[in-house]
Amino acid sequence: MLLDLIRIAIGTVALLGGAYVLLRGAVGIALTFGISRVVIGATIVAFGTSAPELVVTVTAGIRGSSGVALGNVLGSNVANVFLVLGLAAVINPMLVHVRLIRWEIPVLLGATAATLIFAANGLLSRIDGAIMLAGLAAFTILSPRLFPETAAAAEAEADLPSDEPPGGLMTQAMMVIAGLVALAVGADQIVNGATSIAESVGVSEFVIGVLIVAVGTSLPEIATSVVAAIRREHEIAVANVVGSNIFNLLSVLGAGAVITQVPVPGILYRFEMPALIVSSVILVPLVWPRYRVSRLAGALLLAGYATFVVVTLVRGGS
């Protein structure tokens, strides 16, 4: 099992490094062809930060490891709220922009409800996935129109020092190729390691996906939110969590369903699916009406995540 854990660790490093290289190369190519930085921020950057979850989910689905695929998304969303946001709030109380209450959180609630409805028959079909991707497209298009400051944030997210892309077009293309290769290799190692651990310890692939793979693919969100909390950049820390969860459901799970279809065992509706609901719904009383996440709330979120981990492990054999 130690070897499998090492494979997952190596795969995670390759996955995160590949996503970064792919992102930089894709942004450079887009700027070379005159695509606006706002469009880049709202599309390419958003895809780049969700690439680890997306590639692992699709790879697991193709290999028939649907438990890893589904557990990766559900576990990532629960971890983002309870672990990532909780940790950030304990470091520094979080101030929340009113825009999140008016737009992103309602969209997340809608995406969560759609996921539950589509999965109720035991399968996220290709049609379900296509609808989810259409919802993502609508969200991406409407966000900068309804809230111009969102577009400004997306532009800043591209994080390029100037309008000049890094390196030449050939260099950028090679970065994209190298990033894709690293993503594929990393996902392959993670899925193989996760399924092997599940077999050796006698728990389901879903549990490994929820507790190990999901945390690994959520490392960008963990790093971003913790650094933002230390720097007191509250909006970035909270928006990062909410935005990531929206993309995980609509983009990652949606694309996974379109490519491979995703089986959803009914037993998940006893605990894991309700946990997904709670991870979305809890954001409303957490930030409204004071638009603030206190240290106490952060500590309670961390305790909630610990409870989630324990219950998931207890149910691991099911």
Long-range contacts (C-beta under 8 A, 24 or more apart in sequence): 1-196, 1-197, 1-200, 1-201, 4-192, 4-193, 4-194, 4-196, 4-197, 4-200, 5-193, 5-197, 6-193, 7-189, 7-190, 7-192, 7-193, 7-196, 8-189, 8-190, 8-193, 8-194, 8-197, 8-212, 8-213, 8-216, 9-216, 10-186, 10-189, 11-185, 11-186, 11-187, 11-188, 11-189, 11-190, 11-193, 11-216, 12-52, 12-186, 12-190, 12-216, 12-217, 12-219, 13-186, 14-182, 14-183, 14-185, 14-186, 14-189, 15-51, 15-52, 15-55, 15-56, 15-182, 15-183, 15-186, 15-187, 15-190, 15-216, 15-217, 16-52, 16-186, 16-219, 16-220, 17-182, 17-186, 18-51, 18-178, 18-179, 18-180, 18-181, 18-182, 18-183, 18-184, 18-185, 18-186, 19-48, 19-49, 19-51, 19-52, 19-179, 19-183, 19-220, 20-48, 20-179, 21-175, 21-178, 21-179, 21-182, 22-48, 22-51, 22-175, 22-176, 22-178, 22-179, 22-180, 22-182, 22-183, 23-48, 23-49, 23-51, 23-179, 24-166, 24-172, 24-175, 25-171, 25-172, 25-173, 25-174, 25-175, 25-176, 25-178, 25-179, 26-172, 26-176, 27-158, 27-160, 27-165, 28-165, 28-166, 28-167, 28-169, 28-171, 28-172, 28-175, 29-165, 29-169, 29-172, 29-173, 29-176, 31-160, 31-163, 31-164, 31-165, 32-165, 32-169, 32-172, 37-155, 37-158, 37-160, 37-163, 38-144, 38-151, 38-154, 38-155, 40-155, 40-158, 41-151, 41-153, 41-154, 41-155, 41-156, 41-157, 41-158, 42-140, 42-143, 42-144, 42-151, 42-154, 43-140, 45-154, 45-157, 45-158, 46-140, 46-154, 46-243, 46-247, 46-251, 47-251, 49-220, 49-221, 49-244, 49-247, 50-244, 50-247, 50-248, 50-251, 50-252, 51-183, 52-183, 52-186, 52-216, 52-217, 52-220, 53-217, 53-218, 53-248, 53-252, 54-251, 54-252, 54-255, 54-256, 55-183, 55-184, 55-186, 55-187, 56-187, 56-190, 56-191, 56-213, 56-217, 57-252, 57-253, 57-255, 57-256, 58-187, 58-255, 58-256, 58-259, 58-260, 59-184, 59-187, 59-188, 59-191, 60-187, 60-191, 60-194, 60-209, 61-256, 61-259, 61-260, 61-261, 61-262, 62-259, 62-260, 63-191, 63-195, 65-191, 65-194, 65-195, 65-205, 66-205, 66-262, 66-263, 67-198, 67-204, 67-205, 67-206, 67-207, 67-208, 67-209, 68-191, 68-194, 68-195, 68-205, 68-206, 68-208, 68-209, 68-213, 69-209, 69-256, 69-260, 69-262, 70-206, 70-209, 70-253, 70-262, 70-263, 70-264, 70-268, 71-205, 71-206, 71-207, 71-208, 71-209, 71-210, 71-213, 71-214, 72-209, 72-210, 72-213, 72-214, 72-217, 72-252, 73-214, 73-248, 73-249, 73-252, 73-253, 73-256, 74-210, 74-214, 74-268, 74-272, 74-273, 74-275, 74-276, 75-209, 75-210, 75-211, 75-213, 75-214, 75-215, 76-214, 76-215, 76-217, 76-218, 76-244, 76-245, 76-248, 77-245, 77-248, 77-249, 77-276, 77-279, 77-280, 78-210, 78-214, 78-275, 78-276, 78-279, 78-305, 78-308, 79-214, 79-215, 79-218, 79-305, 80-218, 80-221, 80-241, 80-244, 80-245, 80-248, 80-279, 81-241, 81-245, 81-279, 81-280, 81-282, 81-283, 81-301, 82-279, 82-301, 82-302, 82-304, 82-305, 82-308, 83-215, 83-218, 83-222, 83-301, 83-302, 83-305, 84-218, 84-221, 84-222, 84-225, 84-226, 84-240, 84-241, 85-225, 85-237, 85-238, 85-241, 85-293, 85-298, 85-301, 86-297, 86-298, 86-299, 86-300, 86-301, 86-302, 86-304, 86-305, 87-222, 87-225, 87-226, 87-229, 87-298, 87-302, 88-225, 88-226, 88-228, 88-229, 88-237, 88-238, 88-298, 89-229, 89-293, 89-294, 89-295, 89-297, 89-298, 89-301, 90-295, 90-298, 90-299, 90-302, 91-226, 91-229, 91-230, 91-298, 92-229, 92-230, 92-232, 92-234, 93-292, 93-293, 93-294, 93-295, 93-298, 94-229, 94-234, 94-237, 94-238, 94-292, 94-293, 94-298, 95-234, 95-235, 95-291, 95-292, 96-234, 96-235, 96-238, 96-287, 96-291, 96-292, 96-293, 97-235, 97-238, 97-239, 97-291, 98-291, 99-147, 99-149, 99-150, 100-238, 100-239, 100-242, 100-287, 101-284, 101-287, 101-288, 101-291, 103-143, 103-146, 103-147, 103-150, 104-239, 104-242, 104-243, 104-246, 105-242, 105-280, 105-283, 105-284, 105-287, 107-139, 107-246, 108-242, 108-245, 108-246, 108-249, 108-280, 108-283, 109-280, 109-281, 109-284, 110-135, 111-135, 111-245, 111-246, 111-249, 111-250, 112-249, 112-276, 112-277, 112-280, 114-249, 115-249, 115-253, 115-276, 116-273, 116-276, 116-277, 119-262, 119-264, 119-273, 122-263, 122-264, 122-265, 122-266, 123-261, 123-262, 123-263, 123-264, 124-253, 124-256, 124-257, 124-261, 124-262, 124-264, 125-257, 125-261, 126-257, 126-258, 126-261, 128-254, 128-257, 129-253, 129-254, 129-255, 129-256, 129-257, 129-258, 129-259, 129-261, 129-262, 130-254, 130-258, 131-254, 132-249, 132-250, 132-251, 132-253, 132-254, 132-257, 133-250, 133-251, 133-254, 133-255, 133-258, 135-250, 135-254, 136-246, 136-247, 136-250, 136-251, 136-254, 139-246, 139-250, 153-235, 153-239, 190-216, 202-316, 202-317, 203-313, 203-316, 203-317, 204-316, 204-317, 204-318, 206-265, 206-268, 206-272, 207-312, 207-313, 207-315, 207-316, 210-272, 210-312, 211-309, 211-312, 211-313, 218-244, 238-287, 238-293, 242-283, 245-279, 245-280, 267-318, 271-311, 271-312, 271-315, 272-312, 275-308
